[in-house]
Amino acid sequence: MRHKVFVKNAAVLTITSLILRTIGIFFRIFLSGKIGAEGMGLYQLIVSIYVLGATFATSGISTAVTRLVADELACGTARSVRHILRRSILLSLGIGLISTALIYFGADAISTYWIRDARAANALRMLAFSLPSMGVSSCLRGYFIARRKATGTSYAQLLEQAVRIGVIALLIDRFAAKGLAMACLAVMIGDTVAEWTSCAYLAVRCHFDKKRMQADLPARAGVRPPVVRRLLAIAAPITTGRYLNTILRTIENIMVPNNIAKYNGSKERGLSEFGALKGMALPLIFFPASFLSALSTLLIPEISSANALHQRSKINRAIEHTLHLTLLSSILIGAVFFGFSGEIGVLLYNSEDVGRYLLVLAPLTPIMYAESIVDGILKGLNQQVSSLKYSIADSAIRIVLIVFMVPRWGMNGFLGIMVISNVLTSFLNTHRLLKVTGVKLQWGRWIVRPLLAAAAATVITQAVTQLPFFLRINGIVMTILGILCLCGLYGLLLSLLGCIRVAELRKTL
């Protein structure tokens, strides 16, 4: 029964993520058409502050709530679950209000001295009002994930995205006519309204679900440790890591366009290149990761519950299946972006720069995807302190490298930094996971042979698409057919090389 629920929730989160990512990609295309590459660069700088504020507001509480509620569902009581939820919401709400005050009253200073663009001030003030709702929502999402009820969070995300796009679409033309500052303000108004709407929806769902939760749990006795202490034991390392990492990444996001400007002598060009990379290319790279992000989210309560019950073999089996699936799928995704980077960049954004960034980032796709999955597993295993150390070290190294490399080599220097950073953090997190679990990587079957299959499939597909018949086909149709051809060849070669087996697929599904 638990396996069926897991698969159902994975399907729900995957479909939701696909819908949201698809909408998000097309919305970014729409937005870039309205405000241009420079506007996307300014918007990305504001988003970096938005992420910083969200990190303070949510305080790593979602993961803590998920783990604690999952533990209580395994060996606690309904009363203790409700107590955890109340305390976590109060804690998040208090921190969210503090975050709101800091950003609202510091908007002028942040935009002038930090972002170094006064046009961001009004947008920053508006985003401040969304922070309390984000903290409460993170607690409620953690509760629903622990309850293995993914539909609650999925519907909330879909509602949030619909409201966001609706509000922005209504405002963007009127506001953009008054300049980029007002255009960014319109986007932040949409984000704020959407966040509060999603929070209200989750609160209503949670109210009705708590009665069902009490009926689901058997009567148990026993004294559990104080809630706040348990919350902080999990949330504090995650929160500290996110605070420091987000602050360092915010500094990085502000430094990059300024240092690119030192290289090419134009701040507008620096913002445009930064916007093309962070606002266009990277979202495309992570677009296909819907299933893997769903797995990462759902593995935290599953591994936490198994860890609480000392089911080591179950944990290792789940980790092995997840790593295998992640590597096989991410290698294919990397091959698709590598083989069709130019076509995708031009078709979606009419930008050769985006295509060039996709080409450079494509080989990193398996590393970035694996790191995301491994990070979620480590948090489920109570290894968040290790993730904190690696994250801080990575951000510090990136900032040092930005100072020396970006003014000398521009965006090419920053792309090199991204390669170094992703390889380093993926290695450290994976090494830690293998050390604490004893899981062994099957290098040949999980990595080497899939890479050979992807390389062969890409070469064959590129050769086929150069045939006279394909050259006469419409660009969009040719690209779709080429991607389908590459995927089919990759799957066939994986089967021939023994990288996938029917029996394992049945166990996984």
LINBELPE-V342478 format. One record per backbone hydrogen bond with DSSP energy under -0.5 kcal/mol. NH is the residue of the N-H (numbers start at 0). CO is the residue of the C=O. If there is no record, write none. Layout:
NH,CO
NH,CO
//
This chain:
4,0
5,1
6,2
7,3
8,4
9,5
10,6
11,7
12,8
13,9
14,10
15,11
16,12
17,13
18,14
19,15
20,16
21,17
22,18
23,19
24,20
25,21
26,22
27,23
28,24
29,25
30,26
31,27
32,28
33,29
34,30
35,31
38,34
39,35
40,36
41,37
42,38
43,39
44,40
45,41
46,42
47,43
48,44
49,45
50,46
51,47
52,48
53,49
54,50
55,51
56,52
57,53
58,54
60,57
63,59
64,60
65,61
66,62
67,63
68,64
69,65
70,66
71,67
72,68
73,69
74,70
75,71
80,76
81,77
82,78
83,79
84,80
85,81
86,82
87,83
88,84
89,85
90,86
91,87
92,88
93,89
94,90
95,91
96,92
97,93
98,94
99,95
100,96
101,97
102,98
103,99
104,100
105,101
106,103
109,105
110,106
111,107
112,108
113,108
113,109
114,109
115,109
116,110
119,116
120,117
123,119
124,120
125,121
126,122
127,123
128,124
128,125
129,126
130,127
133,129
134,130
135,131
136,132
137,133
138,134
139,135
140,136
141,137
142,138
143,139
144,140
145,141
146,142
147,144
148,143
151,148
152,148
153,149
154,150
155,151
156,152
157,153
158,154
159,155
160,156
161,157
162,158
163,159
164,160
165,161
166,162
167,163
168,164
169,165
170,166
171,167
174,170
175,171
176,172
177,174
178,175
182,178
183,179
184,180
185,181
186,182
187,183
188,184
189,185
190,186
191,187
192,188
193,189
194,190
195,191
196,192
197,193
198,194
199,195
200,196
201,197
202,198
203,199
204,200
205,201
206,202
207,203
208,204
209,205
211,207
212,208
213,209
214,210
215,211
216,212
223,221
229,225
230,226
231,227
232,228
233,229
234,230
235,231
237,233
238,234
239,235
240,236
241,237
242,238
243,239
244,240
245,241
246,242
247,243
248,244
249,245
250,246
251,247
252,248
253,249
254,250
255,251
256,252
257,253
258,254
259,255
260,256
261,257
262,258
263,259
264,260
269,265
270,266
271,267
272,268
273,269
274,270
275,271
276,272
277,273
278,273
278,274
279,274
280,275
281,276
283,279
284,280
285,281
286,282
286,283
287,283
288,285
289,286
290,287
292,288
293,289
294,290
295,291
296,292
297,293
298,294
299,295
300,296
301,297
302,298
303,299
304,300
305,301
306,302
307,303
308,304
309,306
310,305
311,309
314,310
315,311
316,312
317,313
318,314
319,315
320,316
321,317
322,318
323,319
324,320
325,321
326,322
327,323
328,324
329,325
330,326
331,327
332,328
333,329
334,330
335,331
336,332
337,333
338,334
339,335
343,339
344,340
345,341
346,342
347,343
348,344
349,345
350,344
354,350
355,351
356,352
357,353
358,354
359,355
360,356
361,357
362,358
363,360
364,360
364,361
367,363
368,364
369,365
370,366
371,367
372,368
373,369
374,370
375,371
376,372
377,373
378,374
379,375
380,376
381,378
382,377
385,382
386,382
387,383
388,384
389,385
390,386
391,387
392,388
393,389
394,390
395,391
396,392
397,393
398,394
399,395
400,396
401,397
402,398
403,399
404,400
405,400
405,401
406,401
408,404
409,405
411,408
412,409
413,409
414,410
415,411
416,412
417,413
418,414
419,415
420,416
421,417
422,418
423,419
424,420
425,421
426,422
427,423
428,424
429,425
430,426
431,427
432,428
433,429
434,430
435,431
436,432
437,433
442,440
445,441
446,441
446,442
447,442
448,443
450,446
451,447
452,448
453,449
454,450
455,451
456,452
457,453
458,454
459,455
460,456
461,457
462,458
463,459
464,460
465,461
465,462
466,463
469,466
470,466
471,467
471,468
472,469
477,473
478,474
479,475
480,476
481,477
482,478
483,479
484,480
485,481
486,482
487,483
488,484
489,485
490,486
491,487
492,488
493,489
494,490
495,491
496,492
497,494
498,493
499,493
504,500
505,501
506,502
507,503
508,504
//
